[in-house]
C-alpha cells in the first residue's frame, strides 16, 4: 500500500499501514490534510457501513472459487457525481478448472443487484436462485460445468458505494470537489478489496486475465484508468464513456479516477529497446511549472527501476499517474498521486517513486499471501535509499536508511510463517505494520551487504520476473513468496541463507551483538530472538584499521591492544539491536 501512518494512528484505528518507503512524518500527514482543505472539498457523508466480510480482503476462497479461472471482467460503470451513486453492469467470464456447480464472487451488499444472468439466462433471486449474504454472492448453474467448460455471468447493480472514511487507509469512494467546485472522484480499496464497487473474487490469487473498463461520466470530466486507452464515446446527452483495457491487473488496483483533468504525455525510450507511453493526468488548475517539474521525474525514475530491477512490466499499456484527492495508491498503470508537489529537500518526489516501485513489487510480482507483504513494501521501500544514491551519492542513501532505522517498532515478526489476512500484517497492534516498510528495507540492505550486488540484484530480478534475463515479451505477471526468495538468494549466493531469513524476518527482536573486551581480546556473540545460530560476519575497526570477524557459529574474537579505539560495523552494513535507539524511542521519540 502506500503509506506510513498506522490506521490506528490516523482514525482512532481506522485503516492502514504506512505510506511506504521513507518514513512519513506526522507533519506530512498534517500537510496532506491542509492540502485537502485548500485544494479541494471532500464531501462529508454519513458512513453507510459494509459488512465485516466485505471490509476484509484476502479471505479464504470457497471450493467453487478454487474451481474457477477468472478469464475476463467487462465493467460498464456510470458514475453520477450529483447523487454520489453508480449504475453498473459487470460481465464476468470464467473457465472451470474442476467440476463447477455454481459461480461465487464477492460484491458489497450496499449495492443493489437488479439482474443476474448466466449465459443469457436470467437467474432469479432467493430460494434456488442467486443469493448474496454478507457480500459473498453464490449463483447456481443450471448444469455443473465440466473441467474446461466456460460460463459468462452478467450482473447489473447500482447504488451508493461505501464512502472512504479516510482514504487510502480506510477505503472506498472519495467524493471531492476542486477549488472551482468541479467533481473530483477517486477509488482506493486496497485494505477492503475490489468488491466495494465491482463483483470480483477478492483474493490476490484470483486476478482476472483481463479487465475492460467502460467508465461513463459527465462530458466535462475525464476518467483516466488502468491499461490501454481505447478511446471515448460522446453520447451527445452530456455523458461520455471512457474505455480502457488492462491485462492481468491486481484486483484492488482497478481504479476509477474522475475529474477536470488535463493530460501531459511523452514517450520513454526504454533501455530494453521498447518505447513506453507516459501520461500524467493533473487538475487543470495546477501550476504548470509544478506539473512540468513532476513530469520531468518520470523518465529518470523509470530508468532507475529498469537498471536496478528490470523492464517496466506494462510497457505495452502505459506508465500512468493521476492526481487524486487522497494521498496515493499503487493502481496498476494509473498510480494515484496526491502529494501536492511538495519538496522535502531530497531532490525527488518520494510518493511518486514509491508508488512506481509497486509496478514491480506488487503488480508484476504479487505476494501469494499477506504474510509475504514485505516483498511488496520492504523491497519497494529499499528502492528509495537506492534511488537517493543513484541521484546524489552515498551520504543521501545512508541518511535515508538511518531514517528508516529510527522508525523500527520490532513488536511483531515481519513474516509469521502462517497464512495471514491483510489486516493482520498492516495493523501494527497485531502485526508488523510499519516494519513491513522500514525493517523490510533494512533487511534487504543487510542482505545486499552480505552477498554482494550481483547476487542480490539477480535474486530480486528472478523473484519479480521468474527469469534472470527478462525482456519485453518474455515474462508475465507472477506470484512470489518469502520461501521462494530465500531459495533464489541461497542459489545466487552459493550458500544456504536460511539462518539470515530466520534471524531477521521470523523474529520480532533484532539480532543482538554482545561484546566482551578483556585480556587484549574482543569477543563477539550474536543472540537472536529464537536462540538460533546467526553467523553474520562483522567488520571491526581498531584504531582506524579494519578487519572482518567471520563469526562462525555466531561467535568470534579478535585481538585488541589496550587503549585502542574499537568501532563495530563502521559502515552500518548489518541491521542489529541498538540500545541507544531503544532508549530514544522509550523516551518519546522526539525528532
C-alpha positions in Angstrom: 0.0 0.0 0.0 1.3 3.4 0.1 1.5 4.9 3.4 3.2 5.4 6.5 0.9 6.1 9.3 -0.8 3.3 11.1 -4.5 3.1 10.6 -4.6 3.0 14.3 -2.9 6.3 14.5 -5.0 8.1 11.9 -8.6 7.4 12.7 -8.6 6.1 16.1 -8.0 2.7 14.5 -9.3 3.1 11.1 -7.2 1.7 8.4 -3.9 1.5 7.4 -0.4 0.9 7.2 2.2 3.3 6.1 2.7 5.1 3.1 5.7 3.4 2.1 9.1 4.0 1.7 10.5 6.7 3.7 9.0 7.4 7.0 6.2 9.8 6.6 6.5 12.2 9.5 3.4 13.5 11.3 3.9 16.9 9.7 3.4 15.3 6.3 0.1 14.0 7.3 -0.9 17.4 8.5 0.2 18.9 5.2 -1.9 16.4 3.4 -4.9 17.4 5.4 -4.1 21.1 4.8 -3.9 20.3 1.1 -7.3 18.7 1.1 -8.7 21.8 2.8 -7.1 24.2 0.4 -7.2 22.4 -2.9 -10.4 20.5 -2.7 -13.5 19.9 -0.7 -14.3 16.4 0.4 -18.0 15.8 0.7 -18.7 14.5 4.2 -21.4 11.8 4.0 -22.6 9.7 6.9 -20.9 6.3 6.5 -23.1 3.5 5.4 -21.1 0.6 6.5 -20.4 -2.5 4.6 -20.4 -5.9 6.2 -17.4 -7.2 8.2 -16.9 -9.8 5.5 -16.8 -7.2 2.7 -14.4 -4.9 4.7 -12.0 -7.8 4.9 -9.8 -8.8 2.0 -7.6 -11.8 1.2 -10.4 -14.1 2.5 -10.1 -17.9 2.1 -11.6 -18.8 -1.3 -14.6 -21.2 -1.5 -14.4 -24.6 -3.2 -16.2 -23.1 -6.2 -13.8 -20.2 -6.5 -10.9 -22.6 -6.4 -12.5 -24.4 -9.3 -12.8 -21.3 -11.5 -10.2 -19.5 -13.6 -11.1 -15.8 -14.0 -10.7 -15.1 -17.7 -12.2 -11.6 -18.1 -14.2 -8.8 -16.4 -16.0 -6.3 -18.6 -17.1 -3.5 -16.4 -19.5 -0.7 -17.5 -19.8 1.8 -14.7 -21.7 5.1 -14.8 -20.6 7.5 -12.1 -23.1 10.2 -11.0 -21.4 12.9 -9.0 -24.6 14.8 -8.1 -26.1 11.8 -6.3 -22.8 10.1 -5.4 -24.0 6.9 -6.9 -23.1 4.4 -9.6 -25.0 2.3 -12.1 -23.1 -0.6 -13.4 -23.1 -3.9 -15.4 -20.4 -6.4 -15.0 -19.9 -9.3 -17.4 -17.6 -11.9 -15.9 -16.1 -14.9 -17.9 -14.8 -18.0 -16.2 -13.4 -21.4 -17.2 -13.9 -24.4 -14.9 -10.6 -26.0 -13.8 -12.6 -28.6 -11.9 -16.3 -29.6 -11.9 -18.2 -26.4 -11.1 -21.8 -26.3 -9.7 -22.0 -22.5 -9.1 -20.2 -19.3 -9.6 -19.2 -17.5 -6.4 -18.0 -13.9 -6.4 -18.0 -11.0 -3.9 -20.0 -7.8 -4.1 -20.8 -5.3 -1.4 -24.4 -5.5 -0.1 -24.6 -1.7 -0.1 -25.1 -2.1 -3.9 -28.5 -3.3 -5.1 -28.4 -6.1 -7.7 -31.2 -5.8 -10.2 -30.4 -8.6 -12.6 -28.2 -11.7 -12.7 -27.8 -13.7 -15.9 -25.8 -16.9 -16.7 -25.0 -17.3 -20.4 -28.0 -15.0 -21.2 -30.5 -16.8 -18.9 -32.0 -14.8 -16.1 -31.4 -16.2 -12.7 -34.0 -15.3 -10.0 -33.0 -14.1 -6.5 -33.7 -16.1 -3.4 -34.5 -19.8 -2.9 -33.0 -21.8 -5.7 -31.5 -18.7 -7.3 -28.7 -16.3 -6.5 -28.0 -15.1 -3.0 -25.6 -12.6 -1.6 -25.4 -12.9 2.2 -22.8 -10.7 3.8 -21.4 -9.8 0.4 -20.4 -13.3 -0.9 -22.7 -13.9 -4.0 -23.5 -17.5 -5.0 -25.0 -18.0 -8.4 -26.1 -21.6 -9.2 -25.6 -23.1 -12.6 -28.4 -25.0 -14.4 -25.9 -27.8 -15.0 -22.5 -28.1 -13.4 -19.6 -27.2 -15.7 -17.1 -29.9 -16.6 -13.4 -29.1 -16.5 -12.5 -26.9 -19.4 -16.1 -25.5 -20.0 -16.8 -21.8 -19.8 -19.5 -19.6 -18.4 -20.4 -15.9 -18.7 -22.2 -14.2 -15.8 -23.8 -10.7 -16.2 -24.6 -8.8 -13.0 -26.4 -5.4 -13.1 -26.2 -3.4 -9.9 -26.5 0.2 -8.7 -26.4 2.3 -5.6 -24.3 4.4 -3.3 -20.9 2.6 -2.8 -19.1 2.8 0.5 -17.6 6.3 1.2 -14.0 6.1 2.3 -13.7 7.4 5.8 -10.0 8.1 5.4 -8.7 7.1 2.0 -6.4 5.3 1.3 -6.1 3.8 4.7 -9.8 3.3 5.2 -11.0 2.9 1.7 -13.9 3.2 -0.7 -15.1 6.2 -2.9 -13.8 9.7 -2.3 -16.3 12.3 -3.5 -14.5 15.6 -3.5 -14.7 18.8 -5.4 -11.9 21.0 -6.7 -11.4 24.6 -5.7 -13.8 25.7 -8.5 -16.5 23.3 -7.5 -15.9 20.6 -10.1 -16.4 17.0 -9.1 -13.2 15.2 -8.2 -13.7 11.5 -7.5 -11.4 8.5 -6.8 -11.5 5.0 -5.5 -8.9 3.5 -3.2 -9.8 0.0 -1.9 -6.6 -2.0 -1.1 -7.5 -2.6 2.6 -11.1 -3.7 1.8 -10.8 -5.1 -1.7 -12.3 -4.9 -5.2 -15.8 -6.0 -4.0 -16.5 -2.4 -2.8 -17.6 -1.4 -6.3 -17.3 -4.4 -8.7 -18.1 -8.1 -8.4 -14.8 -10.0 -8.2 -13.0 -12.7 -6.3 -11.4 -10.6 -3.6 -8.2 -12.6 -3.3 -4.7 -11.9 -4.7 -4.5 -15.3 -6.4 -7.7 -14.6 -8.3 -6.6 -11.9 -10.7 -8.6 -11.8 -14.0 -6.6 -12.2 -17.1 -8.1 -9.0 -18.5 -10.3 -6.2 -17.3 -12.1 -4.0 -19.8 -13.5 -0.7 -18.3 -16.2 1.5 -19.8 -16.5 4.5 -17.4 -19.3 6.9 -18.2 -19.0 10.4 -16.6 -20.3 13.9 -17.3 -18.7 15.1 -20.5 -16.8 18.0 -18.9 -14.8 15.5 -16.9 -12.2 12.9 -17.7 -11.9 9.3 -16.5 -8.3 8.0 -16.7 -8.0 4.4 -15.7 -6.0 1.2 -15.9 -4.3 -0.2 -19.0 -4.5 0.9 -22.6 -6.8 3.7 -23.7 -9.3 2.6 -26.3 -11.0 6.0 -26.9 -14.0 7.8 -25.8 -17.7 7.8 -26.9 -19.6 11.1 -26.5 -23.2 10.1 -26.2 -24.4 13.6 -27.1 -26.5 13.9 -23.9 -23.9 15.3 -21.6 -22.3 12.0 -20.8 -19.1 10.4 -22.3 -17.7 6.9 -21.9 -14.0 6.4 -21.4 -12.8 2.9 -22.5 -9.7 1.1 -21.1 -8.3 -2.4 -21.2 -5.8 -3.9 -18.7 -4.1 -7.3 -18.8 -3.5 -9.3 -15.5 -4.4 -6.5 -13.1 -4.3 -6.8 -9.4 -7.9 -6.8 -8.3 -7.6 -3.9 -5.8 -5.6 -2.0 -8.4 -8.6 -1.4 -10.6 -9.4 2.3 -10.0 -11.9 5.0 -11.0 -10.5 8.5 -11.3 -12.8 11.3 -12.4 -12.1 15.0 -12.5 -11.4 18.1 -14.6 -8.1 16.7 -15.8 -5.5 17.7 -18.4 -3.1 15.1 -19.7 0.7 15.5 -20.1 2.2 12.9 -22.4 5.6 11.8 -23.5 7.4 8.6 -24.7 10.0 6.9 -22.6 12.8 5.2 -24.6 13.4 2.1 -22.5 16.9 0.7 -22.1 15.4 -2.6 -23.2 14.5 -1.2 -26.7 10.8 -0.6 -26.5 9.0 2.7 -26.3 6.6 3.2 -23.4 3.9 5.9 -23.3 3.9 8.0 -20.1 0.9 10.1 -19.0 0.1 12.3 -16.1 -3.5 13.5 -15.6 -3.5 16.6 -13.4 -6.1 19.1 -12.4 -6.5 22.0 -14.9 -6.0 24.5 -12.1 -2.5 23.2 -11.2 0.6 25.4 -11.5 2.1 24.5 -14.9 5.6 24.8 -13.6 4.9 22.3 -10.8 3.3 19.9 -13.3 6.3 20.1 -15.6 8.7 19.6 -12.7 6.9 16.5 -11.5 6.5 15.0 -15.0 10.2 15.6 -15.6 10.9 13.0 -12.9 9.0 10.2 -14.7 11.7 9.2 -17.1 14.7 9.2 -14.6 12.7 7.1 -12.2 11.8 4.6 -15.0 15.4 4.4 -16.0 16.5 3.7 -12.4 14.0 0.9 -11.9 14.8 -0.6 -15.3 18.5 -0.5 -14.5 18.0 -1.8 -10.9 15.2 -4.4 -11.3 14.4 -4.9 -15.0 12.0 -3.8 -17.7 8.9 -1.8 -16.9 6.3 -4.6 -16.7 3.4 -2.9 -18.6 5.2 -1.3 -21.4 2.6 -2.2 -24.0 0.0 -0.3 -21.9 1.5 2.8 -20.2 3.2 4.3 -17.3 0.4 6.4 -15.9 -0.2 8.7 -12.9 -3.3 10.6 -11.9 -3.7 13.3 -9.3 -6.2 12.3 -6.6 -7.9 13.9 -3.6 -6.3 11.3 -1.4 -2.5 10.7 -0.8 -1.8 7.8 -3.1 -2.0 4.2 -4.1 -0.3 1.7 -6.5 -3.1 1.3 -9.0 -1.6 -0.7 -11.9 -0.6 1.7 -14.8 -2.5 4.5 -13.2 -0.8 5.3 -9.9 -2.7 7.7 -7.6 -0.7 10.8 -6.7 -1.8 13.3 -4.0 1.4 14.7 -2.7 0.7 18.2 -3.9 4.1 18.7 -5.5 5.7 19.1 -2.1 9.5 19.4 -1.9 11.4 17.8 1.0 15.0 18.6 0.2 15.8 15.1 -1.2 15.6 16.1 -4.9 12.7 13.8 -5.9 9.1 13.2 -5.1 9.1 10.2 -2.6 5.4 9.4 -3.2 5.7 9.2 -6.9 8.8 7.0 -6.6 7.3 4.6 -4.0 4.0 4.0 -5.9 6.0 3.4 -9.1 8.0 0.7 -7.2 4.8 -1.2 -6.8 4.6 -1.7 -10.6 7.4 -4.2 -10.0 6.8 -5.1 -6.3 3.1 -5.7 -6.1 1.7 -5.6 -9.7 4.2 -7.6 -11.7 5.2 -9.8 -8.7 2.3 -10.2 -6.3 2.7 -11.9 -3.0 0.8 -15.2 -2.6 -0.4 -14.3 0.9 -0.4 -11.2 3.0 2.2 -12.8 5.2 4.7 -12.2 2.4 3.6 -8.5 2.1 7.2 -7.4 2.9 8.1 -8.4 -0.6 5.9 -5.5 -1.8 6.6 -3.0 0.9 10.1 -3.8 2.1 11.7 -4.3 -1.3 9.7 -1.4 -2.7 10.9 0.8 0.2 14.5 -0.2 -0.3 14.3 1.3 -3.7 14.2 4.8 -2.2 17.6 4.8 -0.5 19.0 3.2 -3.6 17.5 5.9 -5.7 19.0 8.6 -3.5 22.4 7.1 -4.0 21.6 7.0 -7.8 20.8 10.7 -7.7 23.1 12.2 -5.1 25.6 9.7 -3.7 26.3 7.5 -0.7 25.6 10.2 2.0 22.0 10.5 0.9 21.4 6.8 0.9 22.8 6.4 4.3 20.7 9.3 5.6 17.6 7.6 4.3 18.5 4.2 5.8 19.0 5.9 9.1 15.5 7.5 9.0 14.1 4.0 8.4 16.2 2.6 11.2 14.9 5.1 13.7 11.3 4.2 13.0 11.6 0.4 13.7 9.0 -1.0 16.1 10.2 -4.6 16.4 6.9 -5.7 18.1 5.9 -8.5 15.7 7.9 -10.5 13.1 7.9 -9.2 9.6 6.9 -12.8 8.5 4.9 -15.1 10.8 5.2 -18.3 8.7 1.4 -18.7 8.7 -1.4 -17.6 6.3 -2.4 -14.1 7.3 -5.1 -11.7 6.2 -4.1 -8.2 5.1 -5.3 -6.5 8.3 -3.2 -8.9 10.3 0.0 -7.6 8.8 -0.8 -3.9 8.2 -2.2 -3.1 11.6 0.7 -2.5 14.0 -1.3 -3.7 17.0 -1.5 -7.3 15.7 1.2 -7.4 13.0 4.4 -5.7 11.7 2.7 -2.6 10.4 5.3 0.0 9.5 8.1 -2.6 9.9 6.9 -4.1 6.6 8.4 -1.0 5.0 11.3 0.1 7.1 12.5 -3.2 8.5 11.9 -4.9 5.2 14.1 -2.3 3.5 16.9 -2.6 6.1 16.9 -6.4 5.9 17.2 -6.1 2.2 20.2 -3.7 2.7 21.9 -6.1 5.1 21.3 -9.0 2.7 22.9 -7.0 -0.2 25.9 -6.1 2.0 26.3 -9.8 2.9 26.0 -11.4 -0.5 27.1 -8.6 -2.8 25.3 -6.6 -5.6 25.4 -9.2 -8.3 23.8 -12.0 -6.2 21.3 -9.6 -4.6 20.0 -7.9 -7.7 19.9 -11.2 -9.7 17.8 -12.6 -6.9 15.4 -9.7 -6.9 15.1 -9.8 -10.7 14.3 -13.5 -10.7 11.7 -13.0 -7.9 10.0 -10.3 -9.9 10.0 -11.8 -13.3 10.6 -15.5 -12.8 13.7 -15.3 -15.0 17.2 -13.8 -14.7 17.1 -12.3 -18.2 13.7 -10.5 -18.6 13.0 -8.8 -21.9 9.7 -7.2 -23.1 7.5 -10.0 -24.2 9.3 -12.9 -22.4 7.6 -12.7 -19.0 4.1 -12.2 -17.5 2.8 -11.3 -14.0 3.5 -13.8 -11.3 3.2 -14.6 -7.6 6.1 -14.8 -5.1 6.8 -16.0 -1.6 9.4 -15.5 1.1 10.4 -19.1 0.8 10.9 -18.6 -3.0 13.1 -15.5 -2.4 15.1 -17.5 0.2 15.7 -20.2 -2.3 16.7 -17.7 -5.0 19.1 -15.8 -2.7 20.7 -19.0 -1.5 21.2 -20.2 -5.0 22.7 -16.9 -6.2 24.9 -16.6 -3.1 26.1 -20.2 -3.4 25.2 -21.0 0.3 22.2 -21.7 2.4 21.0 -18.4 3.9 18.1 -19.8 6.0 19.8 -18.5 9.1 19.6 -15.0 7.7 15.9 -15.1 6.9 15.1 -16.8 10.2 17.1 -14.3 12.3 15.6 -11.2 10.6 12.2 -12.0 9.2 10.7 -14.5 11.6 11.8 -12.9 14.9 10.4 -9.6 16.3 13.6 -8.8 18.1 16.6 -7.7 16.1 19.8 -9.8 16.3 21.8 -8.6 19.3 25.6 -8.4 19.0 27.0 -9.0 22.5 30.6 -7.7 23.2 33.2 -8.5 25.8 36.6 -6.9 25.9 39.2 -8.3 28.2 42.8 -9.6 28.3 43.6 -8.0 25.0 40.8 -9.6 23.1 37.4 -8.5 21.8 34.8 -11.3 22.0 31.6 -11.1 19.9 28.4 -13.2 20.0 25.2 -13.0 18.1 22.0 -13.6 20.1 18.7 -13.9 18.1 15.1 -14.0 19.2 14.8 -17.8 18.9 18.4 -18.5 20.1 19.3 -19.8 16.6 22.8 -19.7 15.2 23.4 -16.4 13.3 26.8 -16.4 11.6 26.7 -12.9 10.3 30.2 -11.6 9.6 31.1 -8.3 11.4 33.6 -5.7 10.3 35.6 -4.2 13.2 37.7 -1.0 13.0 40.6 -0.9 15.5 42.4 2.5 15.6 41.3 3.1 12.0 42.3 -0.3 10.6 39.5 -2.6 9.6 39.2 -6.4 9.9 36.3 -8.8 9.3 35.4 -11.3 12.0 33.9 -14.4 10.4 31.5 -15.2 13.4 31.5 -18.9 12.6 28.7 -20.5 14.8 27.6 -17.0 15.7 30.8 -16.2 17.7 34.1 -14.6 17.0 37.1 -12.9 18.6 39.9 -10.6 17.6 43.0 -9.2 19.4 42.6 -5.6 20.6 45.5 -3.7 22.1 44.9 -2.0 25.4 43.6 1.6 24.9 42.7 1.0 21.3 39.6 2.6 19.9 37.2 0.0 18.6 34.3 0.7 16.2 31.9 -2.2 15.4 30.4 -2.2 11.9 31.8 1.2 10.9 29.7 1.4 7.7 26.5 0.2 9.3 26.2 -2.8 7.0 24.4 -5.0 9.5 20.9 -4.4 10.9 21.2 -5.1 14.7 19.9 -4.1 18.0 21.0 -0.7 19.2 20.2 0.1 22.8 20.6 3.8 22.4 17.8 3.8 19.8 15.5 1.8 22.1 16.2 4.4 24.9 15.4 7.2 22.5 12.1 5.6 21.4 11.2 4.8 25.0 11.8 8.5 25.9 9.1 9.5 23.4 10.9 9.6 20.1 11.3 13.3 19.8 12.5 14.2 16.3 
